[in-house]
Amino acid sequence: MSGDRFEAIVVDGTAKRWKVVNGDAGVIPPAADNDKTGEAEKGEDNAAATLSAALKKLGAPHDPVSLAVPSSGSVFRNIQLPFTGDDAIRKVLKFESESYLHQFNIEDVILVHVPVHEHKGATDLILAAAPKRFLKSRIDVMERAGYDPATVDLDAFSLFNAVLATHSIPRRARRSSSTSAATKRWC
């Protein structure tokens, strides 16, 4: 979901075997000017109404729902950390990331990492930082539409995560189980 567009798909099945059963894409029309609420609120209400109608038309279930948001406001960096292992990386990611994210206060972003290569006790990874405020606004729209997203993902990582979830990458080639950018509890 971007500011003025949405794409939705409905899938059915299990994590190991699923199929796309319906889909739609559309424009979120601008909010009417005769409403007395604030501009941001009018836009969110309008987006929520548009999404609700489209998802109802598709027969989308209310649970589980995943939300993909545009990566355009996020920052991506290639970094190297002097150790390996996801647990070790998670413990220091916030601290290590601060020097790479000059434009953000580290407390105002959600950090995501994708290990790319481990070698000689070090890990090369892709770091993504997404502003909490932006993510929360998109989650709020989904909640106003009557949907409670279980996961929120950057669009740049969504396809990668779908491929992982369907076990389409041979086991020996997998690196990380998820790149989910945020869940509601972080925002």
Disulfide bonds with the S-S distance in Angstrom:
none
